[in-house]
Amino acid sequence: MPDQIVVAGALIADGTLLVAQRARPPELAGLWELPGGKVSPGESDSAALARELHEELGIEVTVGARIGHDVALNATMALRAYLVTQTGGTLHPNDHRALRWISIDELDELAWVPADRAWLPQLRRALAG
């Protein structure tokens, strides 16, 4: 079991997926990811993801089903993704260089952070409805 879980949210609306462009660290800057962040001690995955998306994007969400499997980021950290639905707030990139809505056709063309590529098959299925 990893010491640290990082959660990511796949927000799908009108057949498009919200992706966020990283501003840092330098080796990941400019690459695209599902937004999210670290789970704090004693916090559930869904509470952490709702908190992180509110901090990073200014939106409230309901956290849904898991997507795919955990992705090991290193020896102590794993990344976990969930479908999310926006329930309030106004989308704004507080922590990212840019936000973009992409279609199913753009999934493979996007310059993803390496870890998030693991979920492309599940994201494709989710976008296909």
A tleap script that builds the chain and sets N, CA, C and O, in Angstrom:
source leaprc.protein.ff14SB
mol = sequence {
  NMET PRO ASP GLN ILE VAL VAL ALA GLY ALA
  LEU ILE ALA ASP GLY THR LEU LEU VAL ALA
  GLN ARG ALA ARG PRO PRO GLU LEU ALA GLY
  LEU TRP GLU LEU PRO GLY GLY LYS VAL SER
  PRO GLY GLU SER ASP SER ALA ALA LEU ALA
  ARG GLU LEU HIE GLU GLU LEU GLY ILE GLU
  VAL THR VAL GLY ALA ARG ILE GLY HIE ASP
  VAL ALA LEU ASN ALA THR MET ALA LEU ARG
  ALA TYR LEU VAL THR GLN THR GLY GLY THR
  LEU HIE PRO ASN ASP HIE ARG ALA LEU ARG
  TRP ILE SER ILE ASP GLU LEU ASP GLU LEU
  ALA TRP VAL PRO ALA ASP ARG ALA TRP LEU
  PRO GLN LEU ARG ARG ALA LEU ALA CGLY
}
set mol.1.N position { 0.850 -1.197 0.000 }
set mol.1.CA position { 0.000 0.000 0.000 }
set mol.1.C position { 0.889 1.252 0.000 }
set mol.1.O position { 1.784 1.374 0.836 }
set mol.2.N position { 0.649 2.168 -0.919 }
set mol.2.CA position { 1.472 3.384 -0.973 }
set mol.2.C position { 1.260 4.249 0.278 }
set mol.2.O position { 0.193 4.215 0.892 }
set mol.3.N position { 2.274 5.012 0.640 }
set mol.3.CA position { 2.185 5.931 1.778 }
set mol.3.C position { 1.314 7.129 1.443 }
set mol.3.O position { 0.633 7.666 2.316 }
set mol.4.N position { 1.330 7.550 0.194 }
set mol.4.CA position { 0.610 8.760 -0.228 }
set mol.4.C position { -0.243 8.463 -1.451 }
set mol.4.O position { 0.241 7.920 -2.444 }
set mol.5.N position { -1.515 8.823 -1.368 }
set mol.5.CA position { -2.420 8.713 -2.513 }
set mol.5.C position { -2.629 10.112 -3.094 }
set mol.5.O position { -2.850 11.077 -2.363 }
set mol.6.N position { -2.556 10.199 -4.407 }
set mol.6.CA position { -2.883 11.420 -5.131 }
set mol.6.C position { -4.138 11.101 -5.937 }
set mol.6.O position { -4.196 10.084 -6.628 }
set mol.7.N position { -5.138 11.968 -5.847 }
set mol.7.CA position { -6.398 11.725 -6.552 }
set mol.7.C position { -6.544 12.704 -7.711 }
set mol.7.O position { -6.095 13.849 -7.644 }
set mol.8.N position { -7.184 12.224 -8.777 }
set mol.8.CA position { -7.407 13.038 -9.969 }
set mol.8.C position { -8.864 12.895 -10.381 }
set mol.8.O position { -9.463 11.831 -10.222 }
set mol.9.N position { -9.434 13.983 -10.917 }
set mol.9.CA position { -10.841 13.973 -11.302 }
set mol.9.C position { -11.037 14.101 -12.792 }
set mol.9.O position { -10.457 14.973 -13.439 }
set mol.10.N position { -11.874 13.209 -13.338 }
set mol.10.CA position { -12.250 13.277 -14.756 }
set mol.10.C position { -13.627 13.919 -14.835 }
set mol.10.O position { -14.643 13.262 -14.610 }
set mol.11.N position { -13.650 15.207 -15.156 }
set mol.11.CA position { -14.896 15.958 -15.269 }
set mol.11.C position { -15.332 15.937 -16.730 }
set mol.11.O position { -14.672 16.510 -17.597 }
set mol.12.N position { -16.459 15.264 -16.988 }
set mol.12.CA position { -16.986 15.150 -18.348 }
set mol.12.C position { -18.313 15.901 -18.412 }
set mol.12.O position { -19.203 15.693 -17.588 }
set mol.13.N position { -18.426 16.779 -19.408 }
set mol.13.CA position { -19.654 17.537 -19.618 }
set mol.13.C position { -19.874 17.712 -21.110 }
set mol.13.O position { -18.952 18.072 -21.842 }
set mol.14.N position { -21.088 17.459 -21.556 }
set mol.14.CA position { -21.445 17.619 -22.978 }
set mol.14.C position { -20.485 16.868 -23.896 }
set mol.14.O position { -20.118 17.367 -24.960 }
set mol.15.N position { -20.079 15.661 -23.481 }
set mol.15.CA position { -19.221 14.842 -24.328 }
set mol.15.C position { -17.780 15.292 -24.407 }
set mol.15.O position { -17.036 14.831 -25.273 }
set mol.16.N position { -17.366 16.195 -23.509 }
set mol.16.CA position { -15.976 16.641 -23.490 }
set mol.16.C position { -15.387 16.449 -22.085 }
set mol.16.O position { -16.113 16.401 -21.092 }
set mol.17.N position { -14.065 16.340 -22.030 }
set mol.17.CA position { -13.331 16.104 -20.790 }
set mol.17.C position { -12.507 17.339 -20.460 }
set mol.17.O position { -11.842 17.901 -21.330 }
set mol.18.N position { -12.553 17.764 -19.186 }
set mol.18.CA position { -11.742 18.894 -18.738 }
set mol.18.C position { -10.323 18.417 -18.452 }
set mol.18.O position { -10.127 17.474 -17.686 }
set mol.19.N position { -9.334 19.062 -19.065 }
set mol.19.CA position { -7.930 18.780 -18.787 }
set mol.19.C position { -7.254 20.081 -18.357 }
set mol.19.O position { -7.669 21.173 -18.745 }
set mol.20.N position { -6.210 19.939 -17.551 }
set mol.20.CA position { -5.511 21.095 -17.000 }
set mol.20.C position { -4.041 21.015 -17.381 }
set mol.20.O position { -3.428 19.950 -17.319 }
set mol.21.N position { -3.482 22.161 -17.777 }
set mol.21.CA position { -2.078 22.214 -18.183 }
set mol.21.C position { -1.210 22.595 -16.984 }
set mol.21.O position { -1.441 23.618 -16.339 }
set mol.22.N position { -0.222 21.773 -16.698 }
set mol.22.CA position { 0.636 21.997 -15.538 }
set mol.22.C position { 1.536 23.209 -15.732 }
set mol.22.O position { 2.053 23.453 -16.822 }
set mol.23.N position { 1.710 23.964 -14.648 }
set mol.23.CA position { 2.638 25.090 -14.645 }
set mol.23.C position { 3.969 24.683 -14.016 }
set mol.23.O position { 4.989 25.328 -14.258 }
set mol.24.N position { 3.969 23.617 -13.208 }
set mol.24.CA position { 5.159 23.148 -12.499 }
set mol.24.C position { 4.967 21.691 -12.130 }
set mol.24.O position { 3.837 21.208 -12.203 }
set mol.25.N position { 6.015 20.948 -11.734 }
set mol.25.CA position { 7.435 21.314 -11.761 }
set mol.25.C position { 7.943 21.413 -13.195 }
set mol.25.O position { 7.241 21.024 -14.128 }
set mol.26.N position { 9.167 21.934 -13.378 }
set mol.26.CA position { 9.675 22.181 -14.738 }
set mol.26.C position { 9.572 20.983 -15.675 }
set mol.26.O position { 9.269 21.151 -16.857 }
set mol.27.N position { 9.819 19.769 -15.165 }
set mol.27.CA position { 9.797 18.598 -16.056 }
set mol.27.C position { 8.386 18.234 -16.518 }
set mol.27.O position { 8.229 17.487 -17.484 }
set mol.28.N position { 7.365 18.748 -15.846 }
set mol.28.CA position { 5.986 18.469 -16.248 }
set mol.28.C position { 5.260 19.712 -16.774 }
set mol.28.O position { 4.141 19.607 -17.276 }
set mol.29.N position { 5.881 20.871 -16.665 }
set mol.29.CA position { 5.251 22.118 -17.105 }
set mol.29.C position { 4.891 22.040 -18.580 }
set mol.29.O position { 5.700 21.617 -19.407 }
set mol.30.N position { 3.663 22.455 -18.904 }
set mol.30.CA position { 3.193 22.438 -20.285 }
set mol.30.C position { 2.459 21.163 -20.645 }
set mol.30.O position { 1.765 21.121 -21.660 }
set mol.31.N position { 2.597 20.103 -19.823 }
set mol.31.CA position { 1.872 18.858 -20.086 }
set mol.31.C position { 0.477 18.933 -19.476 }
set mol.31.O position { 0.215 19.736 -18.580 }
set mol.32.N position { -0.401 18.089 -19.976 }
set mol.32.CA position { -1.813 18.111 -19.569 }
set mol.32.C position { -2.121 16.954 -18.636 }
set mol.32.O position { -1.522 15.883 -18.738 }
set mol.33.N position { -3.065 17.177 -17.723 }
set mol.33.CA position { -3.425 16.169 -16.728 }
set mol.33.C position { -4.885 16.302 -16.334 }
set mol.33.O position { -5.553 17.285 -16.651 }
set mol.34.N position { -5.357 15.281 -15.633 }
set mol.34.CA position { -6.615 15.397 -14.920 }
set mol.34.C position { -6.295 16.136 -13.625 }
set mol.34.O position { -5.363 15.748 -12.921 }
set mol.35.N position { -7.039 17.191 -13.290 }
set mol.35.CA position { -6.726 17.956 -12.085 }
set mol.35.C position { -7.002 17.158 -10.814 }
set mol.35.O position { -7.840 16.255 -10.805 }
set mol.36.N position { -6.294 17.498 -9.753 }
set mol.36.CA position { -6.468 16.833 -8.471 }
set mol.36.C position { -5.351 17.184 -7.526 }
set mol.36.O position { -4.730 18.240 -7.650 }
set mol.37.N position { -5.087 16.287 -6.564 }
set mol.37.CA position { -4.031 16.567 -5.600 }
set mol.37.C position { -3.925 15.484 -4.554 }
set mol.37.O position { -4.565 14.437 -4.653 }
set mol.38.N position { -3.103 15.750 -3.544 }
set mol.38.CA position { -2.795 14.751 -2.517 }
set mol.38.C position { -3.917 14.610 -1.496 }
set mol.38.O position { -4.588 15.576 -1.135 }
set mol.39.N position { -4.096 13.368 -1.042 }
set mol.39.CA position { -5.037 13.064 0.035 }
set mol.39.C position { -4.316 13.317 1.354 }
set mol.39.O position { -3.223 12.796 1.578 }
set mol.40.N position { -4.928 14.118 2.230 }
set mol.40.CA position { -4.346 14.397 3.543 }
set mol.40.C position { -4.610 13.233 4.499 }
set mol.40.O position { -5.575 12.491 4.312 }
set mol.41.N position { -3.769 13.064 5.519 }
set mol.41.CA position { -3.999 11.991 6.488 }
set mol.41.C position { -5.405 12.081 7.090 }
set mol.41.O position { -5.850 13.154 7.497 }
set mol.42.N position { -6.094 10.937 7.140 }
set mol.42.CA position { -7.436 10.885 7.706 }
set mol.42.C position { -8.541 11.340 6.768 }
set mol.42.O position { -9.716 11.304 7.134 }
set mol.43.N position { -8.182 11.769 5.563 }
set mol.43.CA position { -9.149 12.271 4.588 }
set mol.43.C position { -9.509 11.161 3.611 }
set mol.43.O position { -8.638 10.380 3.225 }
set mol.44.N position { -10.762 11.074 3.204 }
set mol.44.CA position { -11.152 10.084 2.194 }
set mol.44.C position { -10.729 10.577 0.815 }
set mol.44.O position { -10.494 11.768 0.610 }
set mol.45.N position { -10.638 9.638 -0.127 }
set mol.45.CA position { -10.308 10.023 -1.503 }
set mol.45.C position { -11.295 11.058 -2.025 }
set mol.45.O position { -10.899 12.067 -2.608 }
set mol.46.N position { -12.594 10.797 -1.809 }
set mol.46.CA position { -13.607 11.696 -2.376 }
set mol.46.C position { -13.568 13.074 -1.725 }
set mol.46.O position { -13.743 14.080 -2.412 }
set mol.47.N position { -13.340 13.142 -0.399 }
set mol.47.CA position { -13.233 14.447 0.274 }
set mol.47.C position { -12.013 15.206 -0.238 }
set mol.47.O position { -12.082 16.412 -0.472 }
set mol.48.N position { -10.894 14.496 -0.412 }
set mol.48.CA position { -9.667 15.135 -0.908 }
set mol.48.C position { -9.869 15.667 -2.320 }
set mol.48.O position { -9.455 16.783 -2.633 }
set mol.49.N position { -10.506 14.868 -3.174 }
set mol.49.CA position { -10.700 15.291 -4.560 }
set mol.49.C position { -11.630 16.493 -4.635 }
set mol.49.O position { -11.367 17.429 -5.390 }
set mol.50.N position { -12.713 16.481 -3.863 }
set mol.50.CA position { -13.625 17.634 -3.833 }
set mol.50.C position { -12.895 18.881 -3.340 }
set mol.50.O position { -13.074 19.963 -3.899 }
set mol.51.N position { -12.077 18.739 -2.303 }
set mol.51.CA position { -11.314 19.878 -1.766 }
set mol.51.C position { -10.315 20.398 -2.791 }
set mol.51.O position { -10.238 21.603 -3.034 }
set mol.52.N position { -9.550 19.489 -3.393 }
set mol.52.CA position { -8.532 19.899 -4.361 }
set mol.52.C position { -9.147 20.592 -5.580 }
set mol.52.O position { -8.618 21.599 -6.051 }
set mol.53.N position { -10.260 20.060 -6.093 }
set mol.53.CA position { -10.878 20.675 -7.277 }
set mol.53.C position { -11.474 22.029 -6.931 }
set mol.53.O position { -11.514 22.925 -7.774 }
set mol.54.N position { -11.941 22.186 -5.685 }
set mol.54.CA position { -12.433 23.499 -5.262 }
set mol.54.C position { -11.270 24.488 -5.175 }
set mol.54.O position { -11.383 25.629 -5.624 }
set mol.55.N position { -10.150 24.044 -4.593 }
set mol.55.CA position { -8.972 24.923 -4.473 }
set mol.55.C position { -8.380 25.267 -5.839 }
set mol.55.O position { -8.057 26.425 -6.105 }
set mol.56.N position { -8.239 24.254 -6.710 }
set mol.56.CA position { -7.551 24.450 -7.988 }
set mol.56.C position { -8.428 25.075 -9.061 }
set mol.56.O position { -7.944 25.846 -9.890 }
set mol.57.N position { -9.722 24.744 -9.049 }
set mol.57.CA position { -10.600 25.128 -10.155 }
set mol.57.C position { -11.775 26.010 -9.750 }
set mol.57.O position { -12.454 26.570 -10.611 }
set mol.58.N position { -12.023 26.140 -8.438 }
set mol.58.CA position { -13.136 26.964 -7.974 }
set mol.58.C position { -14.497 26.321 -8.148 }
set mol.58.O position { -15.510 27.021 -8.153 }
set mol.59.N position { -14.545 24.999 -8.291 }
set mol.59.CA position { -15.829 24.329 -8.510 }
set mol.59.C position { -16.133 23.338 -7.387 }
set mol.59.O position { -15.235 22.836 -6.711 }
set mol.60.N position { -17.436 23.074 -7.213 }
set mol.60.CA position { -17.873 22.000 -6.322 }
set mol.60.C position { -18.197 20.798 -7.200 }
set mol.60.O position { -18.737 20.943 -8.297 }
set mol.61.N position { -17.860 19.608 -6.703 }
set mol.61.CA position { -18.106 18.388 -7.467 }
set mol.61.C position { -18.682 17.290 -6.587 }
set mol.61.O position { -18.524 17.284 -5.367 }
set mol.62.N position { -19.355 16.363 -7.256 }
set mol.62.CA position { -19.724 15.090 -6.661 }
set mol.62.C position { -18.774 14.062 -7.252 }
set mol.62.O position { -18.595 14.001 -8.468 }
set mol.63.N position { -18.161 13.251 -6.386 }
set mol.63.CA position { -17.200 12.253 -6.838 }
set mol.63.C position { -17.931 10.945 -7.112 }
set mol.63.O position { -18.690 10.452 -6.278 }
set mol.64.N position { -17.687 10.395 -8.296 }
set mol.64.CA position { -18.348 9.171 -8.729 }
set mol.64.C position { -17.410 7.970 -8.703 }
set mol.64.O position { -16.590 7.820 -7.797 }
set mol.65.N position { -17.549 7.123 -9.714 }
set mol.65.CA position { -16.839 5.840 -9.782 }
set mol.65.C position { -15.351 6.014 -10.061 }
set mol.65.O position { -14.930 6.984 -10.692 }
set mol.66.N position { -14.558 5.046 -9.575 }
set mol.66.CA position { -13.131 4.993 -9.894 }
set mol.66.C position { -12.951 4.726 -11.377 }
set mol.66.O position { -13.800 4.112 -12.023 }
set mol.67.N position { -11.833 5.197 -11.902 }
set mol.67.CA position { -11.449 4.934 -13.290 }
set mol.67.C position { -10.165 4.119 -13.253 }
set mol.67.O position { -9.187 4.531 -12.628 }
set mol.68.N position { -10.158 2.990 -13.903 }
set mol.68.CA position { -8.924 2.222 -14.057 }
set mol.68.C position { -8.300 1.806 -12.743 }
set mol.68.O position { -8.979 1.681 -11.725 }
set mol.69.N position { -6.988 1.593 -12.782 }
set mol.69.CA position { -6.227 1.127 -11.627 }
set mol.69.C position { -5.342 2.241 -11.099 }
set mol.69.O position { -5.130 3.255 -11.765 }
set mol.70.N position { -4.826 2.038 -9.886 }
set mol.70.CA position { -3.837 2.973 -9.344 }
set mol.70.C position { -2.610 2.983 -10.254 }
set mol.70.O position { -2.239 1.955 -10.821 }
set mol.71.N position { -1.992 4.139 -10.386 }
set mol.71.CA position { -0.760 4.293 -11.161 }
set mol.71.C position { 0.343 4.681 -10.181 }
set mol.71.O position { 0.236 5.696 -9.493 }
set mol.72.N position { 1.400 3.876 -10.115 }
set mol.72.CA position { 2.516 4.181 -9.215 }
set mol.72.C position { 3.289 5.380 -9.751 }
set mol.72.O position { 3.739 5.374 -10.897 }
set mol.73.N position { 3.442 6.411 -8.917 }
set mol.73.CA position { 4.222 7.583 -9.299 }
set mol.73.C position { 5.682 7.403 -8.885 }
set mol.73.O position { 6.600 7.854 -9.571 }
set mol.74.N position { 5.872 6.735 -7.750 }
set mol.74.CA position { 7.200 6.370 -7.271 }
set mol.74.C position { 7.011 5.280 -6.215 }
set mol.74.O position { 5.927 4.705 -6.119 }
set mol.75.N position { 8.023 4.991 -5.437 }
set mol.75.CA position { 7.950 3.879 -4.472 }
set mol.75.C position { 6.910 4.096 -3.378 }
set mol.75.O position { 6.412 3.127 -2.804 }
set mol.76.N position { 6.572 5.354 -3.078 }
set mol.76.CA position { 5.682 5.627 -1.947 }
set mol.76.C position { 4.372 6.311 -2.332 }
set mol.76.O position { 3.522 6.533 -1.470 }
set mol.77.N position { 4.193 6.649 -3.611 }
set mol.77.CA position { 3.045 7.461 -4.015 }
set mol.77.C position { 2.301 6.817 -5.187 }
set mol.77.O position { 2.913 6.347 -6.147 }
set mol.78.N position { 0.961 6.805 -5.089 }
set mol.78.CA position { 0.137 6.255 -6.168 }
set mol.78.C position { -0.944 7.259 -6.558 }
set mol.78.O position { -1.464 8.002 -5.726 }
set mol.79.N position { -1.258 7.256 -7.837 }
set mol.79.CA position { -2.261 8.144 -8.405 }
set mol.79.C position { -3.531 7.345 -8.677 }
set mol.79.O position { -3.469 6.229 -9.194 }
set mol.80.N position { -4.677 7.915 -8.329 }
set mol.80.CA position { -5.979 7.251 -8.434 }
set mol.80.C position { -6.968 8.240 -9.053 }
set mol.80.O position { -7.015 9.402 -8.650 }
set mol.81.N position { -7.753 7.788 -10.024 }
set mol.81.CA position { -8.677 8.698 -10.717 }
set mol.81.C position { -10.137 8.312 -10.479 }
set mol.81.O position { -10.471 7.143 -10.287 }
set mol.82.N position { -10.987 9.327 -10.497 }
set mol.82.CA position { -12.427 9.169 -10.324 }
set mol.82.C position { -13.170 10.044 -11.329 }
set mol.82.O position { -12.687 11.104 -11.726 }
set mol.83.N position { -14.345 9.582 -11.731 }
set mol.83.CA position { -15.254 10.444 -12.479 }
set mol.83.C position { -15.831 11.460 -11.507 }
set mol.83.O position { -16.137 11.117 -10.365 }
set mol.84.N position { -15.982 12.698 -11.940 }
set mol.84.CA position { -16.606 13.724 -11.101 }
set mol.84.C position { -17.648 14.481 -11.911 }
set mol.84.O position { -17.564 14.572 -13.136 }
set mol.85.N position { -18.634 15.022 -11.198 }
set mol.85.CA position { -19.688 15.831 -11.806 }
set mol.85.C position { -19.688 17.189 -11.127 }
set mol.85.O position { -19.708 17.270 -9.899 }
set mol.86.N position { -19.667 18.253 -11.913 }
set mol.86.CA position { -19.691 19.602 -11.334 }
set mol.86.C position { -21.085 19.898 -10.807 }
set mol.86.O position { -22.078 19.701 -11.508 }
set mol.87.N position { -21.156 20.377 -9.555 }
set mol.87.CA position { -22.444 20.691 -8.933 }
set mol.87.C position { -22.566 22.171 -8.586 }
set mol.87.O position { -23.638 22.630 -8.192 }
set mol.88.N position { -21.461 22.927 -8.731 }
set mol.88.CA position { -21.512 24.354 -8.411 }
set mol.88.C position { -20.178 25.011 -8.683 }
set mol.88.O position { -19.210 24.366 -9.085 }
set mol.89.N position { -20.153 26.321 -8.450 }
set mol.89.CA position { -18.928 27.084 -8.640 }
set mol.89.C position { -18.708 27.460 -10.099 }
set mol.89.O position { -19.448 27.033 -10.986 }
set mol.90.N position { -17.678 28.266 -10.328 }
set mol.90.CA position { -17.322 28.716 -11.670 }
set mol.90.C position { -15.884 28.303 -11.950 }
set mol.90.O position { -14.974 28.595 -11.175 }
set mol.91.N position { -15.700 27.623 -13.063 }
set mol.91.CA position { -14.405 27.083 -13.446 }
set mol.91.C position { -13.386 28.187 -13.678 }
set mol.91.O position { -13.633 29.131 -14.430 }
set mol.92.N position { -12.219 28.055 -13.013 }
set mol.92.CA position { -11.139 29.028 -13.175 }
set mol.92.C position { -9.821 28.338 -12.867 }
set mol.92.O position { -9.738 27.615 -11.874 }
set mol.93.N position { -8.767 28.536 -13.694 }
set mol.93.CA position { -7.478 27.876 -13.439 }
set mol.93.C position { -6.673 28.584 -12.354 }
set mol.93.O position { -5.853 29.450 -12.658 }
set mol.94.N position { -6.900 28.222 -11.085 }
set mol.94.CA position { -6.174 28.847 -9.983 }
set mol.94.C position { -4.759 28.310 -9.853 }
set mol.94.O position { -3.876 29.010 -9.356 }
set mol.95.N position { -4.529 27.078 -10.293 }
set mol.95.CA position { -3.263 26.405 -10.030 }
set mol.95.C position { -2.610 25.862 -11.302 }
set mol.95.O position { -1.568 25.209 -11.238 }
set mol.96.N position { -3.218 26.130 -12.448 }
set mol.96.CA position { -2.718 25.591 -13.714 }
set mol.96.C position { -2.479 26.710 -14.712 }
set mol.96.O position { -3.010 27.812 -14.573 }
set mol.97.N position { -1.677 26.413 -15.713 }
set mol.97.CA position { -1.392 27.370 -16.774 }
set mol.97.C position { -2.632 27.626 -17.626 }
set mol.97.O position { -2.898 28.753 -18.043 }
set mol.98.N position { -3.391 26.541 -17.876 }
set mol.98.CA position { -4.585 26.661 -18.725 }
set mol.98.C position { -5.522 25.498 -18.447 }
set mol.98.O position { -5.113 24.464 -17.919 }
set mol.99.N position { -6.788 25.682 -18.810 }
set mol.99.CA position { -7.786 24.615 -18.782 }
set mol.99.C position { -8.333 24.473 -20.191 }
set mol.99.O position { -8.384 25.442 -20.949 }
set mol.100.N position { -8.742 23.258 -20.538 }
set mol.100.CA position { -9.258 23.024 -21.889 }
set mol.100.C position { -10.254 21.874 -21.850 }
set mol.100.O position { -10.067 20.908 -21.111 }
set mol.101.N position { -11.307 21.978 -22.642 }
set mol.101.CA position { -12.254 20.873 -22.821 }
set mol.101.C position { -11.864 20.148 -24.101 }
set mol.101.O position { -11.756 20.764 -25.161 }
set mol.102.N position { -11.654 18.837 -24.002 }
set mol.102.CA position { -11.251 18.087 -25.193 }
set mol.102.C position { -12.293 17.020 -25.530 }
set mol.102.O position { -13.021 16.532 -24.666 }
set mol.103.N position { -12.336 16.678 -26.810 }
set mol.103.CA position { -13.249 15.639 -27.280 }
set mol.103.C position { -12.524 14.296 -27.297 }
set mol.103.O position { -11.309 14.232 -27.110 }
set mol.104.N position { -13.272 13.246 -27.519 }
set mol.104.CA position { -12.708 11.893 -27.589 }
set mol.104.C position { -11.618 11.814 -28.660 }
set mol.104.O position { -10.650 11.071 -28.499 }
set mol.105.N position { -11.765 12.570 -29.748 }
set mol.105.CA position { -10.789 12.543 -30.845 }
set mol.105.C position { -9.452 13.169 -30.459 }
set mol.105.O position { -8.437 12.903 -31.101 }
set mol.106.N position { -9.445 13.995 -29.418 }
set mol.106.CA position { -8.217 14.691 -29.017 }
set mol.106.C position { -7.429 13.947 -27.938 }
set mol.106.O position { -6.311 14.346 -27.612 }
set mol.107.N position { -7.991 12.873 -27.382 }
set mol.107.CA position { -7.342 12.154 -26.272 }
set mol.107.C position { -5.920 11.725 -26.605 }
set mol.107.O position { -4.998 11.955 -25.822 }
set mol.108.N position { -5.742 11.103 -27.764 }
set mol.108.CA position { -4.431 10.553 -28.112 }
set mol.108.C position { -3.437 11.626 -28.555 }
set mol.108.O position { -2.227 11.408 -28.496 }
set mol.109.N position { -3.934 12.776 -28.997 }
set mol.109.CA position { -3.059 13.827 -29.522 }
set mol.109.C position { -2.484 14.713 -28.421 }
set mol.109.O position { -1.478 15.391 -28.629 }
set mol.110.N position { -3.124 14.709 -27.244 }
set mol.110.CA position { -2.739 15.606 -26.165 }
set mol.110.C position { -1.392 15.201 -25.566 }
set mol.110.O position { -1.084 14.014 -25.460 }
set mol.111.N position { -0.592 16.197 -25.175 }
set mol.111.CA position { 0.683 15.939 -24.491 }
set mol.111.C position { 0.387 15.725 -23.004 }
set mol.111.O position { 0.461 16.658 -22.205 }
set mol.112.N position { 0.050 14.482 -22.649 }
set mol.112.CA position { -0.330 14.123 -21.277 }
set mol.112.C position { 0.890 13.997 -20.372 }
set mol.112.O position { 1.984 13.688 -20.842 }
set mol.113.N position { 0.701 14.239 -19.062 }
set mol.113.CA position { 1.725 13.812 -18.104 }
set mol.113.C position { 1.743 12.282 -18.205 }
set mol.113.O position { 0.690 11.669 -18.383 }
set mol.114.N position { 2.922 11.658 -18.092 }
set mol.114.CA position { 3.002 10.213 -18.343 }
set mol.114.C position { 2.024 9.361 -17.522 }
set mol.114.O position { 1.432 8.427 -18.062 }
set mol.115.N position { 1.846 9.659 -16.244 }
set mol.115.CA position { 1.001 8.821 -15.384 }
set mol.115.C position { -0.450 8.765 -15.868 }
set mol.115.O position { -1.086 7.713 -15.804 }
set mol.116.N position { -0.971 9.890 -16.349 }
set mol.116.CA position { -2.383 9.949 -16.739 }
set mol.116.C position { -2.684 9.163 -18.020 }
set mol.116.O position { -3.838 8.823 -18.280 }
set mol.117.N position { -1.659 8.876 -18.815 }
set mol.117.CA position { -1.869 8.101 -20.050 }
set mol.117.C position { -2.472 6.725 -19.768 }
set mol.117.O position { -3.151 6.155 -20.622 }
set mol.118.N position { -2.223 6.193 -18.566 }
set mol.118.CA position { -2.722 4.860 -18.205 }
set mol.118.C position { -4.247 4.787 -18.284 }
set mol.118.O position { -4.805 3.708 -18.483 }
set mol.119.N position { -4.918 5.921 -18.131 }
set mol.119.CA position { -6.387 5.933 -18.084 }
set mol.119.C position { -7.045 6.250 -19.427 }
set mol.119.O position { -8.270 6.345 -19.496 }
set mol.120.N position { -6.273 6.413 -20.478 }
set mol.120.CA position { -6.865 6.805 -21.765 }
set mol.120.C position { -7.962 5.828 -22.230 }
set mol.120.O position { -8.991 6.287 -22.725 }
set mol.121.N position { -7.787 4.497 -22.091 }
set mol.121.CA position { -8.874 3.600 -22.528 }
set mol.121.C position { -10.179 3.826 -21.750 }
set mol.121.O position { -11.263 3.812 -22.333 }
set mol.122.N position { -10.067 4.035 -20.427 }
set mol.122.CA position { -11.264 4.265 -19.613 }
set mol.122.C position { -11.877 5.635 -19.918 }
set mol.122.O position { -13.100 5.776 -19.941 }
set mol.123.N position { -11.040 6.634 -20.149 }
set mol.123.CA position { -11.554 7.962 -20.492 }
set mol.123.C position { -12.261 7.922 -21.845 }
set mol.123.O position { -13.287 8.575 -22.035 }
set mol.124.N position { -11.709 7.153 -22.779 }
set mol.124.CA position { -12.342 7.029 -24.091 }
set mol.124.C position { -13.741 6.425 -23.930 }
set mol.124.O position { -14.705 6.906 -24.526 }
set mol.125.N position { -13.840 5.364 -23.116 }
set mol.125.CA position { -15.149 4.728 -22.883 }
set mol.125.C position { -16.114 5.686 -22.203 }
set mol.125.O position { -17.291 5.732 -22.560 }
set mol.126.N position { -15.634 6.450 -21.232 }
set mol.126.CA position { -16.499 7.387 -20.523 }
set mol.126.C position { -16.998 8.485 -21.464 }
set mol.126.O position { -18.161 8.884 -21.397 }
set mol.127.N position { -16.122 8.968 -22.334 }
set mol.127.CA position { -16.516 10.013 -23.290 }
set mol.127.C position { -17.478 9.481 -24.345 }
set mol.127.O position { -18.339 10.209 -24.839 }
set mol.128.N position { -17.323 8.210 -24.684 }
set mol.128.CA position { -18.209 7.603 -25.690 }
set mol.128.C position { -19.607 7.376 -25.136 }
set mol.128.O position { -20.566 7.170 -25.879 }
set mol.129.N position { -19.697 7.420 -23.798 }
set mol.129.CA position { -21.000 7.278 -23.138 }
set mol.129.C position { -21.433 5.836 -23.088 }
set mol.129.O position { -22.506 5.531 -22.567 }
savepdb mol mol.pdb
quit
